[in-house]
Amino acid sequence: AVGGAVGANRLCVLVPCHRVLGSDGRVTGFSAGDGVATKVRLLALEGSVLS
């Protein structure tokens, strides 16, 4: 359900679907821009630390 909702999101910066991680904590699935690379850049801009 969450994947379908965020996948249909056209306002990825205003509705922060890039903050959704996989159930195992991995950075997965992002359809905007360059996919996961864009998601990682957005998280980094917000100051998130990924390991």
Secondary structure as the mmCIF struct_conf table of DSSP 4:
data_model
#
loop_
_struct_conf.conf_type_id
_struct_conf.id
_struct_conf.beg_label_comp_id
_struct_conf.beg_label_asym_id
_struct_conf.beg_label_seq_id
_struct_conf.end_label_comp_id
_struct_conf.end_label_asym_id
_struct_conf.end_label_seq_id
HELX_RH_AL_P HELX_RH_AL_P1 VAL A 2 GLY A 7
TURN_TY1_P TURN_TY1_P1 ALA A 8 ALA A 8
BEND BEND1 ARG A 10 ARG A 10
TURN_TY1_P TURN_TY1_P2 CYS A 12 LEU A 14
BEND BEND2 VAL A 15 VAL A 15
HELX_RH_3T_P HELX_RH_3T_P1 CYS A 17 ARG A 19
TURN_TY1_P TURN_TY1_P3 SER A 23 ASP A 24
BEND BEND3 GLY A 25 GLY A 25
BEND BEND4 ALA A 32 ALA A 32
TURN_TY1_P TURN_TY1_P4 GLY A 33 GLY A 35
HELX_RH_AL_P HELX_RH_AL_P2 VAL A 36 LEU A 45
TURN_TY1_P TURN_TY1_P5 GLU A 46 GLY A 47
#
